Amino acid sequence: MNNLKILLSQTNSLLNNYEKLAKITGENFNIFSVMGMESNEVKTHSAIIGELLNPKGSHGLDEVPLKLFIEQITSGLNNVENPIDLNSKFSLDTKNSHSIVEEHAGIINEDKTEGGRIDIVIKDKANKAILIENKIYAGEQENQLLRYNNKYPDAPILFLTLNGNPPSSVGEKMTLNETYFLISYKKDIIEWLEKCLKEAVKFPMLREVIQQYIYLLKKLTHQTTNNQMAAEIKEIIKANYLAAKEIHNNFNKVKQEVLESFWNDLERELKNDGKIKNEGWEVKTDTFSFQNQFRYLLIYSKAATDKCYFYFRYNINTFETLCGIIINREINLDNIKEFTGKEINEILGLDNLKSAKNSVIYSSMSYANFNNDGEILKMLSVEEKKKLINEYSEKILEYVFNNEHLFKKISDYLNSDEFKQKFEKHSANN
């Protein structure tokens, strides 16, 4: 126990000293954080990466960043078992290449095998290309990589995430390390940017932007931005190895407890809301777990109309809240095409709204990002936690009451004789 206290005390003292130094040097000022654009995939991450990869870009480094990028990717992939010729696969005429951010690949067809927007496309005059699918926190679309592969069948697709996570589904046609490849911000992009930084030594404004972007990516991937501080912390850990191991073993458990406490308190706050009580809404939650694909589910229902629910699902893997109206699982619509969310949208004239599987409507709520250590710290403060719960509950209540008319329309249809007859007929045939 004494070793644990010593380790924490020494580390905390070191952090305080470097925090004071960061204030003096202005290191804490990050233009992307100030503008609230830390996790904006298109306007921040794809825009910066796409511009640097463009030999005709405004950076002034010509084809150098693109060459460094290809070298970074191929050298990293050489460390994995790979039957293909990487140099040939990633070969481009870099001098005569250009990049496109958000390239329109056509309208998405009915079976979702064609169309969409490709985050970054780099291609040369011979139309040889490299594609990048950029994922910070957003979830994947159906058949997304397959659609891009159908548009550019010979081009390698780089699936870029914070930590190099694989896509959730790719289909039989797509093969890892042949048609698509995994790269990460944590390693590949940061290492590439550090190489670009050296090349930008004579371009002070570019150098500072790249440096700030590296700081941002290290923040998003939970890496120390100060190399000297990191070295000193490593020495402290070596001197207190067993104590550090014990802290490491319990860190995720503590984070889970903090998040679970937040959602439990949020549930109580919502249950006690006067308007929710008066209008007969219920609030239900599932079990919070780091193992259950990192999801937490918050559901609203009305006892008299429980064939559908409002739901709020926070995914700690993608750090986004999805909200919408979902059909009760007990109806079991999975194999009945007429009763998918999409079909009900069309029947009710809601076809301009997003739908997926049994979700009749859904959207993402860009509010809290609980991957951010600052948000976790707020939950450890009684006052800050209370404020966060109030703000989050207001967002949820606003969504519920703004979409209550859609809920009623969907619920009435699910309780109608027309639906019952169709459902009974299909149930008998299946």
N, C-alpha and C positions, 0 to 999 in steps of 0.2 A: 504493500500500500504506500509506503514511504517513497519507493522508487517511482510509482505512478505520479505522486504529487510533485516530486522533483522534476520528472519529465515534462509534465504539464506546465509547471512554473517556469522552467527554462525556456520552453517553446513559446509560452505566452509573452515572456519578457523580450524574446528575440523578435516576435511579431510586432510588439509595441514599438520597439526601436526602429524597425524598418518602416512601420507605418508613419512614424514621425519624419523619417527621411523621405518617404514618398510624398508627404505633404510639402516638404521644402522644395523638392525637385519638380513637383507638379505631375508626378507619375500617375496619380489617381484620376487625373482628368483624361477622359476618353470620349472623343467626339461621338462615337457610335452609341455609347451609354447615355450621354447627355441628350441625344436626339431620340432616345427610345427605340433605336433600330438594331439592338443587339441580335435579335433572332429573326429579323426579316430576311427570308431566304432570297427573294427576288431583288429588292432594292439595296440590300447590303451585300450579302455573300455572293450571290450569282453575279451581281454587277461588278464587284471588285475583282473576283477571280476571272470573269469573262473578259474584263478590260485588260488585265495583266497578260492573259493568254492571247491577246490580239496583237500580232506584230505591227499592225497599223494603229495601235491604241495611242492614247495621249501620254503614256508613261515615258516615252522617249528611249526605251531600252530595245526597241525593235523586236527581233525574234528571240532574244536571250531568255526571257521568262518562259516562253513556250518550250524551248529546247531543254531548259532546266526542269520543267514540269514532266516532260516525257522521260527524261533520264531518271527523275525521282520515282516515277510510277514503275517503269520497267525494272529498275534495280530492286525495288521493293518486291515486285512480283516474282523476281528470279529466286526469291527465298522460299517460294511455295512450289509444290509439285505441279508442273505445268507442261503439257505435251506440245504446246504450240510455240511457234517462233514469235516471241514477243516483239523483237525489233521490227519484224515485218508487219505484225498486227498494228503496231503503233507508229508506223512509218508515215510521215507527212513531209511535204515540201514546206518546211516551216517559214521560209522567207516569203513564200507566196500564199500564205494561209490567212484566214481571218476568223474571228469568233462571232457567234450570234447568241445573244441571251434571249431566252423565251422564244425559240423558233417555233412557228406555227406549223404543225405537221398534218394539218387537215382537221376536218370535223370528226369527232369521235363517232364511229359507227355503232350500230345496235349491239353487236356482240363484243364491242370494246377491244377490237384487235387492230384498229387503225385510228390514227388521228391523235390530237392532243397538242400540248406544248412541251417541247424539250428544253430543259433548263439552260444548258450550255452546249452549243455545237461548235467545234473547231474543224474547219475543212479547208483543203487547198483547191487549186484550180482544177485538178483532176477529180474533184469531188470525193477524195478520200477524207474520212472524217473520224473524229473521236467525240463521243457523246458523254456528257456528265449529267447524271440525275442527282440533284442536290437536296439532301434532307437534313434540316436542322431539327425541327420538332414536328413538322407536319407528317401525317400518316400517308400511306401509299394509296394510289388510285388503282382500280381494278385493271389488271393486265398492262400496267403502265410500261414496264420494260419491254414486254412483248410488242406493244404498239411501236415503240421506238426502234426495235430491232427489225420490224417489218418495213419501216421507213428507210432505215440504213442497215441492210442485212450484213454488210461486211465490216461495219464499224464497231470497234469495241465500246461497250457501255461501262462507264465508271460509276458505280453506286457509292456516292459520297455521303457519309454520316459522321457524326461527332466522333464516334469510337470504332467505326468500321463494322457496324452491325449489318447482317445480311438482310435482303428484302424478305417480306413475309411470304410472297408467292411469285413465281416467275414462269411456271408452265414447263411442259416437257421439252419444248424447243430450245429453252435457254439453259446453258451449261456454265457453271461457275469456272472462272479462269480460262474460258474459251470464248464465250459470247459476252459475258459480263464479269466485272472484277470489283472487288471491295477495296475501297480506300477510305481513309479517315482524316478528319481535321486534326485530331490529336497528334498524329504522326506525319502523314504524308503532306498535308497542306502547310502545317507549321514549318516542317523541315524545308519544304520548297520555298516558302516565303523568306525564311532565314537566308537562303542562298540568293534570293532576289535582293534582299536587303544589302548584301555585300556588293552587288552590282550597282545598287542605287546610291553609292557613297557620294557621287558627284551631283546627285539630284536631291537636295535637302528636303524639299516639300514632299516628294515621292517617298523618300526614306522615312519621314515622320509618319506618313499615312500607313505605310507597310508596318512600321513598328507598333503603331496603335492597333492595327488590325491583328497583329500577332498577340498583343496583350489581351485583346478581346477574345480570341480563340482559346488562349490559355485559361481565361476565366470560364468560358463555356465548357471546357474540358477538364476543369478542376486541376490545373497545373500551376505551379509557382512561377510568377513572372520574373522574380529576382533570382538570378543564378547563384549569387553569393549567399543569399539567405537560404536557398535550397541546400547548398553545400554545408552550411552551419547546422541546419536542422538534421541532415544526415549524420553528422558527427554526434549530435545529442542522442539520436536514436541508437547509434552504435554503442554509446556509453550506457544506454538504458534499454537494451534490446528486448528483454522479456516483458518489461513494462509497456514498451511500444507495441509489441505483439498482442498484448492483452487489450490495449486500446483499439487496435486494428480489428480484433475479433468482435468487439462490441459496438463498433461505430455504426454499422448498418442497422443493428437492433435499436440503437438509440434513435436514429433517424426515423425508423418505422414507428416507434412509439410516439415521437413528436407529431408525425403526420396523422397517425391514427387518432391521437387526442384532438387534433385540429378538426378532422372530419366528424368525430363524435360530438364535439361542441357545436359544430355547424349544424348538425342534424337536430340537436336540442333547440338551437336558436330558431330554426325553421319550423319545428313542431310547435313552438310557443308563439309563432307569429299569429296575430289576431285575425288577419284576413284569411290565412290558410285554414284556421280553425272554423271560422264562420261559414266558409264556402264548402266545407266538407272534404277538403283535400287531406290525403295521408302522406307521410314521408317515410320511406323505407330505405334501408341501406343493406348492402351485402358486406361480406367480411373483407376487411382491408388486408392485403397481403403483398409482400414483395415477390412472392413466388407465382401468384396468379396473373402472370403477364403484367404485373405492376399496375393492376387496375383497381379502381374504387368506383362503385356504382351508387349513385344517388337517384332514387326514383320517387316521383309523385304519382299518386293514383287517386281515383274517386271510387269508393266502395261500390257504388251503383253502376259504375261504368268501367269495370276493371278489365275490359278487353284490350285496352291500350294504356300506356303510361307516358308521362313526361320522364325523360331520363337525363342524367348528368354524369358522364363517365370521365373521370380524370385518369389519364394514362401516364404513369411515372416513367414509362419508356420513351414516349414521344413528348411528354410534358405539355399536353394540350387537353382542354376540356371539350368533349363532344356533347352536344345537347340536342334534344329533339323529341319526337314522339315515336314510340316503339310498340309494336303489336305484342300482346301477351304471349309468352312462349308456349303456354298451354294449348293455344290454338294450333300450334305445330304446322306452320305454313311452308316449311322449308322446301317440300317437293311439289307444291301446288303453284304453278306459274301464275295463275290468275290472282293469287293472293299475296304476291310479293309487294313490298313497299312501293315499287315503281308502278305496278298495275293499279293499286289503290289510288296513288297520286293521279293517274290518268282518269280513272273512273270519277274521282271527285273534282277534277279540274285543277289539280295541284301539280301538274307536270313541270312547272317552272321551279319547283323546289327539289333539293337534293334528296336522294333516297338510296339506301343500301340494305340488302338482305331484308330483315323484318322492320327496319327503320322506315317509317313513312316519310318523315322529314328529319333532317339533321343539319347541324352547322357547327362550326367550332367557335368557342368562346375564348378570345385571346385576353385573358385577364391575369391570372396568377401562374407563375412558373416556379413550381416547387423544387426544380433542380437548382434554383438559385440559392446560394448559401445565405444571401441577405434575407430571403423569404423565410428560411428555416430559423434564422436568428429572431425574426419577428415573432415566430410561434413560441419561442422560449421566453419572450417578454409578455407578462400578463396584459399590459395595456396595449401593446402592439398587436398581440394575438386577437384581442377583443375587437380592435379596429379592423383587422383583416377579415375576421368572421362577419362583421357587420357589412363590409363592402362586398364580400363574396355573396352573402345571402341576398343583398339587394339586387345584385346582378341576376341571380337565379330567379328571384320573385318577379323581376321585370320581364325575364324571358317567358315565364309561365303565363303571366297575365296578358302579355302582348300577343301570345299565340293560343289563348284559350278558345278563341273562335274556331281555329283549325282543329284543336283537340275535340271540340264538340261535334264538328262535321265528321271527323274520322270515327269517333265513338258511336255516333248515331248510325253510320253506315255499318259498322261491325255488329251492331245490335238489331239491324233491320231484317225483315223477312227475306229480302232479296239475298243478303249475304248468307243467312242461315240455309236457304235452299241450295245455293251454289256450293256451300261448304259441305252440306250433307250429301249432295250428289257426288262430289269429288271424293269424299271420304268413303262412300259405298263402292266407287269404282277402283279405289286404291287399296 
